[in-house]
Amino acid sequence: MRLTGAEIVWRVLESEGVEVVFGLPGGAIMPVYDALLDSPVRHVLMRHEQGAGHAAEGYAHMTGKVGVCLSTSGPGATNLVTPLSDAMMDSVPLVAITGQVARAGIGKQAFQEAPVTAITASVTKANWLVMDPEDLEKTLHDAFRVARSGRPGPVLIDIPKDVQQAEVEYRQLGPTAIPLWSALPLPPEAAIQAAVGLIRSAQKPVLYLGGGAVRSGAEEEVFALATGQQLPVVTTLTARGVFPDSHRLNLGMPGMHGGYAAVTAMQRSDLLIAVGARFDDRVTGLLDGFAPEARIIHVDIDRKEIGKNRDVDVALVGDARAVLHGLNAHLVPIPAERRGEWLAQVEDWKLRFPFAYDQQPGGLLKPQYVIDRLSTLLGPSALVTAGVGQHQMWASQLWRFEFPRHWANSGGAGTMGFAIPAALGAKAAHPDLQVVAIDGDGCFQMTCQELATSVTEKLPVIVALINNCHLGMVRQWQELFHRERYSAVALGSECPDYVRLAEAYGCVGLRVNEVAGVDQAIVQAMELRHRTVVIDFQVDPLELCYPMVPAGRCNDEIDLGPVIGRVAVP
């Protein structure tokens, strides 16, 4: 069967199980968009290519499948650099398909030409410029295989316009099979036995879960290990939900804005079992002072992560689900009494030093109160995305997560503007679930044009705008570390009017500036299931995000803030 390259693109996407793609057409990708009319794959027309990339990320976060985005050449493709970099940092499987100028124009500064493969080489697992139409089908399948195998991540295929138009034989190669987790190789028996020995002998162990535990689908194996061995659990910013917050062993998020119990347990542990975690600076603080007494078992699918930031005692290289399944098979469950003293200690820290805020009934609206009420009213079945900054930290701190793949945010890259397009990707993946984007007023204005997408593409979400009239986290650092010299950080309260802006996009706009209106607005938004609702929560502009470990300082110097006060780790 002979097909054009553009037709082959859609045939391959269909065979790879792709149900929805996010994109924006332009000259160099028009043949692919023409062929789209004959494909059952849903296309979501975004308003900016960055939004297309983040929407594909949101879809991938919430499903575990590969997210797909499309753009034209030149500026269309360069607008994908930010989501590609974001996906690379957070190990999100993504396939970006970009149009390129015709082969004869490459290297000649043709209209809307850019060296896309060179530009994106450092922010993708692999990329391809397809110069031979005969290679297109196999290259597309290879792209999906690379994106989802091993440590997941983004890839890019750049297709010249005349390659899209060329007619070649469609061979129906089909997707390359990826080994099931149960078929993946395990680490050497000696390494497994060494890990078992450390776990059995540990007096103060902590199970340290990173985003890789979510990516591998290891939640059942994580639960079995934690409960079988009575291990206190910390879940990083990208791992929230992989172990239920309601469980007595869960200490919540560690790190710069993590909870006191999580930070302190890691600092005083004698064994850290790190699963799919990178020992990144936001978790460790000053690396030389991090968990000084702890021995390290590190489980990771990426060998390059082992020992990159912290020397390890036992390296278990492999898929987290497979490795933990094998490790659990070698471990005999122990009673809680075996670790009674340690469990009592971490429970005491949880009770004495919870996340705290002071919401007065008639006082300024606290952002923490808003997120607390959102979590209570929407419940654990809701899908949650967040932008980057104070509101992101408060969301991770205060939302009660019970399930994996219900939370998406930009962890490693810290990409402002992530929340709204990612929420649309989440809604496209799970149209029957309620989706809430928790955003700041700074982040919101970077991608708010995607509200138009939510309306025209019928992807209704709730946008909870934590509006403090500032770039909040920047202002916090200027207050604490730059002698209150506030530079280019105030966004103002008059422009824009977020309610009128939401209404201009066809959404429902609500405004809340006092405690009494919070629940009413949230319930109203929940009841309007077929409309996108933007709630402008006008919150205390001076509220700071605590706890906090100052950048470059040891985690022992955790500051709990004015509500509880400064606490030195015992």
PAZA-42589 format. One record per residue (C-alpha): residue number from 0; x, y, z. Coordinates in steps of 0.02 Angstrom, whole numbers, plus 32768, in hexadecimal, padded with zeros to 4 digits. Example, Ala and Ser with C-alpha at 12.3 -4.5 7.8 and 13.67 -1.06 7.14 Angstrom:
% residues 2
R    k     x     y     z
R    0  8267  7F1F  8186
R    1  82AC  7FCB  8165
END
This chain:
% residues 570
R    k     x     y     z
R    0  8000  8000  8000
R    1  8049  80A7  7FCD
R    2  8029  813D  803C
R    3  806E  81EB  804F
R    4  80E4  820E  80DF
R    5  805B  8276  8130
R    6  7FE2  81E4  8128
R    7  8066  8171  8170
R    8  8078  81E5  8207
R    9  7FC3  81C7  8237
R   10  7FC6  810D  8210
R   11  805B  80F9  8284
R   12  800B  8161  830E
R   13  7F6F  80F6  8301
R   14  7FD3  8054  830A
R   15  8030  8096  83A3
R   16  7F89  80AD  83FC
R   17  7F88  816B  83F7
R   18  7EDA  81B0  8416
R   19  7EFA  826A  8426
R   20  7F80  82E5  83EE
R   21  7F9A  839C  8417
R   22  7FD8  8417  8397
R   23  7FD3  84B1  832B
R   24  7FE3  84AE  826C
R   25  8052  8516  81FC
R   26  809D  8513  814F
R   27  811F  848B  8164
R   28  80A9  840F  81BA
R   29  8010  842D  814D
R   30  8019  8386  80F0
R   31  800E  832B  8197
R   32  7F78  8395  81C9
R   33  7F25  8372  8123
R   34  7F37  82B6  8141
R   35  7EF1  82CE  81F1
R   36  7E44  82E2  81A4
R   37  7E45  8228  8178
R   38  7E82  81EB  8223
R   39  7E1B  81BE  82BE
R   40  7EA0  8209  8331
R   41  7E5C  829F  838F
R   42  7EBA  8341  8375
R   43  7EB1  83CA  83FA
R   44  7ED4  8473  83AC
R   45  7F3D  84D4  8429
R   46  7F5F  858F  8424
R   47  801D  8583  8439
R   48  809A  84F9  8417
R   49  80DB  8502  84C9
R   50  802A  84DD  8500
R   51  8025  8449  8489
R   52  80C2  8401  84D8
R   53  8084  8419  858B
R   54  7FD9  83D0  855F
R   55  8031  8336  8519
R   56  8094  832E  85BC
R   57  7FF5  8339  8623
R   58  7FAA  82AB  85BE
R   59  8046  8242  85D9
R   60  804E  826A  8693
R   61  7F9C  8231  86B0
R   62  7F9E  8195  8642
R   63  804F  8153  863A
R   64  803D  8152  857D
R   65  80A4  81B4  8500
R   66  8068  8266  84E6
R   67  806D  82A8  8434
R   68  807A  835C  83F6
R   69  8088  83AA  8349
R   70  80CE  844D  8309
R   71  810B  84A0  826D
R   72  81C0  84CF  8249
R   73  8227  8560  8288
R   74  81D4  85BE  8317
R   75  814F  8538  8327
R   76  81D4  84B7  834A
R   77  823E  8527  83B9
R   78  81A3  854A  8424
R   79  81A9  8490  8451
R   80  8256  849E  849F
R   81  8210  84CC  854B
R   82  8198  8437  855A
R   83  821C  83C3  8513
R   84  8298  83FE  8595
R   85  8212  83ED  861B
R   86  81EA  833B  85E4
R   87  82A3  830F  85E0
R   88  82BD  8349  8693
R   89  8225  82EB  86D4
R   90  8234  824E  8668
R   91  818E  8267  860D
R   92  8174  8200  856E
R   93  8152  8279  84E0
R   94  8159  8272  8422
R   95  8164  831A  83CA
R   96  8148  831B  830E
R   97  8180  83B8  82B5
R   98  8174  83F0  8202
R   99  8213  842A  81AB
R  100  8230  848A  810B
R  101  8245  8421  806E
R  102  82EA  83C6  805F
R  103  832C  8439  7FD7
R  104  8317  84CF  804C
R  105  836E  8486  80E5
R  106  8409  84E9  8113
R  107  83DB  857A  80A1
R  108  837B  85E5  811E
R  109  82D6  85BC  80CC
R  110  8239  860C  8114
R  111  8217  85C9  81C4
R  112  82AE  8557  81C0
R  113  8306  852B  8262
R  114  8387  84A4  828A
R  115  830A  844B  82FA
R  116  836C  83AB  8319
R  117  8405  840F  834C
R  118  839F  8481  83BC
R  119  8346  83F2  8415
R  120  83D7  8376  841E
R  121  83F9  839A  84D6
R  122  8342  8397  850E
R  123  830C  82F3  84BC
R  124  833C  823D  84D1
R  125  8350  8236  8414
R  126  8319  8296  837B
R  127  8313  8277  82C1
R  128  8310  82DF  8221
R  129  82BC  826B  81A3
R  130  830E  828B  80FB
R  131  82D7  81EA  80A4
R  132  821B  81CB  8098
R  133  823E  8110  809F
R  134  8281  8126  8151
R  135  81EA  8182  8195
R  136  8180  80EF  81CE
R  137  820C  8098  822D
R  138  824A  813C  8278
R  139  819E  8164  82BE
R  140  8193  80B8  8311
R  141  8244  80CC  8353
R  142  8213  8173  839F
R  143  8187  8124  8405
R  144  81F8  8095  843B
R  145  827F  810D  8478
R  146  8202  8181  84CF
R  147  81B5  80F9  853A
R  148  8243  807D  8554
R  149  82C5  8084  85DF
R  150  82BE  812C  8634
R  151  822C  8180  85D9
R  152  8244  8227  8586
R  153  8223  8297  84F0
R  154  8257  827A  843C
R  155  8240  82E1  839E
R  156  8228  82B6  82E6
R  157  8246  8343  8269
R  158  81F4  831F  81C0
R  159  8217  838B  8127
R  160  817C  83C0  80CA
R  161  81A7  8362  802B
R  162  81C5  82C3  8090
R  163  8114  82D6  80D1
R  164  80D7  82E6  801D
R  165  813D  8257  7FD4
R  166  80E3  81B4  7FAF
R  167  8136  8113  7FEC
R  168  8106  8062  8019
R  169  80B3  8052  80C3
R  170  80F8  7FB2  8110
R  171  8089  7FA9  81AB
R  172  811F  7F86  8219
R  173  80BC  7F97  82BA
R  174  80FF  7FD2  8362
R  175  819D  7F8A  83AC
R  176  8172  7F20  8444
R  177  81B1  7F63  84EA
R  178  81D8  7EDB  856C
R  179  8159  7ECC  85F7
R  180  819B  7F04  869F
R  181  819A  7E4F  86DA
R  182  820C  7E1E  864A
R  183  828F  7EA4  866C
R  184  8337  7E6B  86B2
R  185  8353  7E76  876C
R  186  83F2  7EB4  87C0
R  187  8470  7E2E  87F2
R  188  843C  7DBC  8880
R  189  84CD  7DFB  88E9
R  190  848B  7EAD  88DE
R  191  83DB  7E75  890E
R  192  841F  7E16  89A3
R  193  8488  7EAB  89D8
R  194  83EC  7F1A  89D3
R  195  838A  7E9A  8A37
R  196  8413  7E98  8ABB
R  197  8412  7F56  8ACC
R  198  8355  7F5D  8ADB
R  199  8351  7ED5  8B5F
R  200  83D8  7F26  8BC9
R  201  839D  7FDA  8BBB
R  202  835B  802E  8C57
R  203  8322  80D2  8C07
R  204  82FA  80B0  8B50
R  205  829C  8123  8AD9
R  206  8251  80F5  8A30
R  207  8278  8189  89BE
R  208  8207  8188  8924
R  209  8226  81EF  8888
R  210  81CA  8206  87E5
R  211  8214  8166  879E
R  212  81A7  8102  8814
R  213  810E  8150  87C0
R  214  8152  813C  8710
R  215  8170  8082  872A
R  216  80C3  8062  8773
R  217  8113  801F  8811
R  218  808E  8056  888E
R  219  805C  7FA5  88C1
R  220  8111  7F6F  88DA
R  221  8135  8010  8939
R  222  80A2  7FF1  89AC
R  223  80D7  7F3D  89CB
R  224  818A  7F72  89F5
R  225  8156  8001  8A67
R  226  80D2  7FA1  8AC8
R  227  8130  7EFD  8ACA
R  228  81CF  7F4A  8B10
R  229  817B  7FD7  8B75
R  230  81D6  8061  8B18
R  231  81A9  8118  8B2C
R  232  818C  815F  8A7D
R  233  81B4  8207  8A2E
R  234  816E  8233  8983
R  235  81C6  82BA  8920
R  236  816F  8342  88BD
R  237  8162  82D2  8824
R  238  8132  8236  8886
R  239  809C  8276  88E6
R  240  8013  81F3  88E8
R  241  807F  815B  88C7
R  242  8066  8130  897F
R  243  7FC2  8168  89CF
R  244  7FCB  8203  8A3D
R  245  7F4B  81B8  8AB4
R  246  7FBE  8128  8AE4
R  247  8012  8136  8B8E
R  248  80BE  8117  8B41
R  249  80B4  81AB  8AC9
R  250  8117  8243  8AFF
R  251  80EE  82AA  8A64
R  252  8162  8314  89FA
R  253  8219  832F  8A2B
R  254  828E  83B8  89F2
R  255  829B  8475  89EE
R  256  81E1  848E  8A12
R  257  81C1  83E1  8A57
R  258  8175  83B2  8AFC
R  259  81DB  83AF  8B9B
R  260  81BD  82F5  8BB8
R  261  81F4  82C7  8B07
R  262  828F  8334  8B09
R  263  82C3  8301  8BB8
R  264  82A5  8247  8B9E
R  265  8319  824A  8B08
R  266  839B  82AD  8B67
R  267  839B  8234  8BFA
R  268  8385  8192  8B99
R  269  8407  8109  8B97
R  270  83C7  80C4  8AF1
R  271  8379  8119  8A5A
R  272  8327  80A9  89D9
R  273  831B  811D  8944
R  274  82A6  80E5  88B9
R  275  82A4  8147  8816
R  276  82EA  81E1  886D
R  277  837B  8251  8837
R  278  83BE  8295  88DD
R  279  83A0  8341  8891
R  280  83CE  83E1  88EA
R  281  831B  840F  8918
R  282  8310  836F  897F
R  283  83BF  8362  89C6
R  284  83E6  8417  89ED
R  285  84A1  8428  8A0B
R  286  84D9  837F  89CB
R  287  856A  836E  8A45
R  288  84F1  837B  8AD7
R  289  8467  830C  8A91
R  290  8438  8270  8AF6
R  291  84E8  8260  8B3B
R  292  84CC  81BA  8B95
R  293  846A  8164  8B0B
R  294  84A3  80D5  8AA0
R  295  8455  80D7  89F2
R  296  83F8  8058  8988
R  297  83D4  80A8  88E0
R  298  8355  805D  8867
R  299  8355  80B0  87BD
R  300  833F  807F  8708
R  301  83C2  80FD  86D2
R  302  8471  80C1  8700
R  303  84B4  8172  86ED
R  304  844C  81AA  8784
R  305  84A2  812E  87F7
R  306  8526  818A  885C
R  307  850F  822B  87F8
R  308  84EA  8295  8891
R  309  84FF  821D  8923
R  310  856C  8183  8934
R  311  8506  80E5  894C
R  312  8521  8046  89AE
R  313  84B4  7FD9  893F
R  314  8484  8000  888C
R  315  83EB  7FAA  8846
R  316  83E4  7FDA  878E
R  317  8340  7FB0  8738
R  318  8289  7FD9  8729
R  319  8248  8009  87D5
R  320  81B1  7F97  87CB
R  321  8218  7F00  8799
R  322  82A1  7F22  8817
R  323  8229  7F3D  88A9
R  324  81C7  7EA2  8879
R  325  8268  7E3E  8882
R  326  82A0  7E92  8923
R  327  81F9  7E71  8978
R  328  8207  7DB9  894B
R  329  82A6  7DAF  89B4
R  330  825F  7E0B  8A4C
R  331  81F6  7DC5  8AD9
R  332  8174  7E40  8B1D
R  333  819B  7E81  8BCB
R  334  8125  7EBF  8C54
R  335  8118  7F78  8C79
R  336  8162  7F59  8D25
R  337  8208  7F30  8CD2
R  338  821C  7FE8  8CA6
R  339  81AE  802A  8D32
R  340  8225  80AD  8D75
R  341  824A  80F6  8CC9
R  342  8193  80F6  8C93
R  343  8162  8149  8D37
R  344  81E5  81D0  8D1A
R  345  81AD  81FC  8C69
R  346  80F7  81FA  8C9F
R  347  8121  8275  8D2A
R  348  8173  82E9  8CAA
R  349  80D9  82DD  8C3C
R  350  8065  830B  8CCB
R  351  80CF  8397  8D15
R  352  8105  83EA  8C73
R  353  807D  83DD  8BEE
R  354  806A  8455  8B5D
R  355  801E  84EB  8BB3
R  356  7FCD  8591  8B85
R  357  7F68  8613  8BE1
R  358  7EC1  8636  8B8D
R  359  7E5B  86B2  8BEF
R  360  7D9F  86AF  8BC7
R  361  7D9D  8768  8B9D
R  362  7E51  8779  8B65
R  363  7EA5  8779  8ABD
R  364  7E88  86DB  8A5A
R  365  7F19  8662  8A70
R  366  7F4F  85FF  89D6
R  367  7F67  8564  8A40
R  368  7EB3  856B  8A78
R  369  7E78  8573  89C4
R  370  7EDC  84D8  8993
R  371  7EA6  847E  8A30
R  372  7DF0  849A  8A04
R  373  7E0A  846B  894D
R  374  7E55  83C5  8984
R  375  7DC9  83A4  89FF
R  376  7D3B  83CD  8988
R  377  7D81  8383  88E7
R  378  7DC4  82E8  893E
R  379  7E4D  826E  890B
R  380  7DFE  823B  8865
R  381  7E1E  82E6  8817
R  382  7EB2  8301  87A3
R  383  7F21  8391  87D9
R  384  7FA0  83F7  8779
R  385  8007  8488  87B8
R  386  8072  8513  8777
R  387  8117  853F  87C9
R  388  8137  85A4  8866
R  389  80E8  85B8  8910
R  390  803F  8574  88D8
R  391  8094  84D7  8896
R  392  80E7  84B7  893E
R  393  8047  84D6  899F
R  394  7FEA  8460  892B
R  395  8068  83D6  8945
R  396  806B  83F4  8A00
R  397  7FB0  83FD  8A21
R  398  7F56  8396  899C
R  399  7F2D  82E7  89DB
R  400  7F67  8272  8951
R  401  7F2E  81BE  8957
R  402  7F54  8180  88A7
R  403  7FE3  818D  882B
R  404  7FCD  81E9  8787
R  405  7F57  8268  87D3
R  406  7FD9  82F3  87E1
R  407  803F  834A  875C
R  408  80B6  83DB  8771
R  409  815E  8415  8732
R  410  81DF  83D1  87AA
R  411  8290  83DA  8767
R  412  827C  8467  86E8
R  413  8206  84D2  8751
R  414  81A5  850D  86B9
R  415  812B  8599  86D9
R  416  808F  858C  866F
R  417  8085  84CE  867E
R  418  7FE0  84BF  86DD
R  419  7F56  84F1  8663
R  420  7F91  8494  85C6
R  421  7FC0  83FC  862E
R  422  7F12  83FE  8678
R  423  7EC9  83F8  85C9
R  424  7F34  8361  85A2
R  425  7EF8  8310  8642
R  426  7E42  8333  8615
R  427  7E5A  82EC  8566
R  428  7E9F  824F  85B7
R  429  7E14  823F  863A
R  430  7D7A  82A1  8602
R  431  7D0D  825A  868D
R  432  7D7D  8297  871B
R  433  7D84  8345  8762
R  434  7E26  839F  873D
R  435  7E68  8435  879C
R  436  7EFA  84A2  876A
R  437  7F45  84FA  8801
R  438  7F9E  8590  87BA
R  439  7FEF  8631  87F1
R  440  7FCA  86D9  87A2
R  441  8079  86DD  8757
R  442  806C  862F  870B
R  443  7FB9  864A  86D2
R  444  7FE6  86DA  8660
R  445  8067  8672  8604
R  446  7FED  85F3  85BD
R  447  7F3D  8637  85E1
R  448  7F1A  863B  8525
R  449  7EFA  8580  8536
R  450  7E56  85AB  858B
R  451  7E18  85C2  84D9
R  452  7E4E  850F  84B5
R  453  7DF0  84D0  854E
R  454  7D50  8520  850E
R  455  7D5A  84FA  8454
R  456  7D9A  8448  846E
R  457  7D1E  8426  84FA
R  458  7DA1  83FE  857E
R  459  7D54  844F  8619
R  460  7DC6  8465  86AF
R  461  7DCA  84C8  874F
R  462  7E54  854A  875A
R  463  7E77  8579  880F
R  464  7ED9  861B  87FF
R  465  7F3F  863F  889B
R  466  7F4B  86F9  887C
R  467  7FC4  8753  88EF
R  468  7FEC  87DE  8871
R  469  80A4  87AC  886E
R  470  8120  8731  882B
R  471  810D  86E3  88D6
R  472  81A5  8674  88E7
R  473  8217  86F9  889F
R  474  81D0  8777  891A
R  475  81EC  86FB  89A8
R  476  82A3  86E8  897C
R  477  82B8  87A4  896B
R  478  826B  87BA  8A17
R  479  82D4  8734  8A6B
R  480  8379  873C  8A0F
R  481  8383  87E5  89B8
R  482  835F  885A  8A4A
R  483  82AB  8879  8A12
R  484  82E7  88CF  8973
R  485  8252  88A8  8904
R  486  8284  88B1  884E
R  487  820C  8892  87BB
R  488  819D  881E  8820
R  489  80F6  8878  8838
R  490  8073  8848  87B6
R  491  7FEE  88BF  87F6
R  492  7F39  88A4  8823
R  493  7EE1  8904  8799
R  494  7F1F  88B6  86F8
R  495  7EDB  8842  86BF
R  496  7E2E  882B  8705
R  497  7E33  876D  870D
R  498  7D76  8758  8716
R  499  7D59  87C0  8679
R  500  7DEC  876B  8623
R  501  7DA1  86C0  8648
R  502  7CF8  86F9  8607
R  503  7D48  873D  8569
R  504  7D89  868E  8546
R  505  7CDC  8644  8561
R  506  7D01  8603  8610
R  507  7CA8  8625  86B3
R  508  7D07  86A1  871E
R  509  7CF5  86AA  87DB
R  510  7D4D  8715  885C
R  511  7D6A  86EC  8913
R  512  7DC5  8759  8991
R  513  7D85  871B  8A38
R  514  7D75  8677  8A94
R  515  7CB7  8675  8A8C
R  516  7CB5  8668  89CE
R  517  7D35  85DE  89B4
R  518  7CC9  8542  89C5
R  519  7C39  858F  8964
R  520  7CA8  85B8  88CF
R  521  7CF9  850C  88CD
R  522  7C51  84B3  88D5
R  523  7C0B  8522  884C
R  524  7CA2  84F9  87DD
R  525  7C8D  843F  87FF
R  526  7BD5  8446  87CE
R  527  7BFC  849D  8729
R  528  7C4C  83FF  86E5
R  529  7C39  8432  862F
R  530  7C85  84DF  8641
R  531  7D36  8517  8665
R  532  7D32  857E  8704
R  533  7DBB  85F8  8739
R  534  7DB5  8624  87F2
R  535  7E1B  86BE  881D
R  536  7E4B  869D  88D2
R  537  7E91  8743  890E
R  538  7F07  870D  8998
R  539  7F7B  875E  8A15
R  540  800A  87A6  89AD
R  541  8085  879B  8A3E
R  542  806D  86E3  8A68
R  543  810E  867F  8A5B
R  544  8123  85C8  8A34
R  545  8164  8563  8AC8
R  546  81B6  84F3  8AFC
R  547  8252  8529  8A9F
R  548  8306  84F2  8A97
R  549  8367  8586  8A50
R  550  83BE  8560  89AB
R  551  846C  8519  89C2
R  552  8451  84F9  8A7C
R  553  8449  8456  8ADA
R  554  839F  8407  8AF9
R  555  83C5  8412  8BB3
R  556  83A0  84CD  8BA2
R  557  82E9  84B5  8B76
R  558  8280  854E  8B9D
R  559  81CA  852A  8BC8
R  560  8197  85DF  8BBC
R  561  813C  8654  8C33
R  562  80A8  85E1  8C57
R  563  8113  8560  8CB0
R  564  81BE  85B1  8CB3
R  565  826E  857E  8C87
R  566  829E  84CF  8CB9
R  567  834A  8480  8CBE
R  568  834A  83C9  8C8D
R  569  836A  8363  8D2B
END
